[in-house]
Amino acid sequence: MIDREDLGSWIEGVPTDPDYVKGSGLGLPASGPGSVAPIGLRFVSYAIDWSLCLVLSLLLHDTSPALVWPLFTAMNLVLLTLFGATVGQFVLRLRVVPVARRWPMVLRALVRTLLLLLLLPTLVWNRDGQPLQDVAAGTAVVRA
């Protein structure tokens, strides 16, 4: 019979393996170029991209932020498809790379961007340091 001590408690959180390295399940290195980008840098890159789109929207649409969402979507789709990184990711030396499935980058960018716009998938991460939008698109954000 299994005892409660064997299973642990929800208060203790999810079971973790202290020897597990983020990104190793994706075949990525533990550190340096190609390693999984830290969560802080990812959120800063989103803030840079969003701020850029907000400024452009205010300039193009007579001080109204109505174009922020369409600009953010277009910027992500075009830049991820062509260059593998958005402006914020370029600035922070990050890039988006395929790690699963054999999809063209334009499809990966579309799935990733649409889920990113929902915001909720951005808050749920797996043990390899991938938010849900990256898991669904088969991508990972890594250090360049």
N, C-alpha and C positions, 0 to 999 in steps of 0.2 A: 504494500500500500504506500502511496505517496503522501508524505507529510507536508504540512504548510511550509515548513522551513526549507524544503526542497524547491518549492515553487517561488518563494519570495512573496513580496507584497507589491501592490500597485504603488504604494508610497515610495518604495525604493527605486521606482522608475523602470525603464526597459533594461533587460539584461545587456550587458556590454562585454566586449572582449578587449581587455587592456592592451593586447598586442596588435589589434587591428589598426591598419593605417588607412585613412580616408583616401578613396580613389583606387585602392588595390583591387577591389572587386571589378573595376572598370579597366584594369591593366595600366593605370597611370602611376607615375613615380611618386614616392613619398614626399619629395621636396624638390625645389628648383623648377626650371622650365618644364611645362607639361603637367605639373602637379595641380591638384584641385585648388581653385581660388578660395581664399578665406571669405566667410560670410560678410564681414565688414566691408571688404573691397567691393563685393557684389552690390551691396546696398548703396555704397557711395557712387558706383557706376550708374545705378538706376537714378539716383538723385541728379547726377550730372546730365543724363539724357533727358529726364523730365524737365529740369530747369532750362535746358537748351530749347526744348519744344515749347515751354511756356513763354520764353522770351520771343521766339519766332512767332508764336501765335499772337502775342501782344503787338508785335510790329506789323504783322500782316493783316490783322483783323481789327484794327482801330481800337486798341486797348481792351479787347475782349478775349478771354482765354478759351473761346469756343473751339479753336483748332488744335488744342493740346493733344487730345486723344487721337485724332487722325494723323497728326504729325508724328506722334510717338510710334504709332503703328507702322506708318510708311517708313520712318527712319529705321526701325528694327528690321522690317522685311527686306528693304533694299541693302542696308549695310551688312546685315548678317549673311545674306545670300552672296553678295559680291566679295566681301572682305573678311567675314567670320568674326566681326566685332562691331559694336556700336561706338559712337564717339566717346562715351564714358569709359568703355572698355579699352579703347585705344589709349586714352589718357593714363589709365591705371595699368597698362601693359597686361591686359587680359584678352582672351579670345575664346570663341565657342568652337568646340571640335565635336565631330560625330564619334560616338562610342558604341552605338548599337543600331541595328537595322541597316538596310541598304536603301535609304531614301535620298532623293536629291536635296541639296541644302535649302532650296526654296520651300520645300514642303516642311522641312525641319523648322525653318524660320517662321513659317505660318503657324504651325502648331504651338511652338514656343511662345510666340507673340500673343496669340489669342488667349492662351492660358495665363500669360503674364498679366494681361489686361483685367482678368478676373480677380487678381490680387490674392485670393485665398491659396492657390497652389504655390505661391511664392513663400508662404509661411510654413509649409510642410516639407521637411527634408528627410532624406534617407541617410543611412550610415556612411555612404560614400560622398556626402556633401552635395547631393543633387536635390534641388527643389523639384516639385512634381512636374513643372513645365519642362524641365530638362529630361526627366525620366520618360515622359510621354513622347518627347521629340527625339529621344535617343542621343542627347548631346550632354556635354559637360563644359563648364566654364573653367578654364585652366590659366595658369600664369604663362605669359608669352616668353 
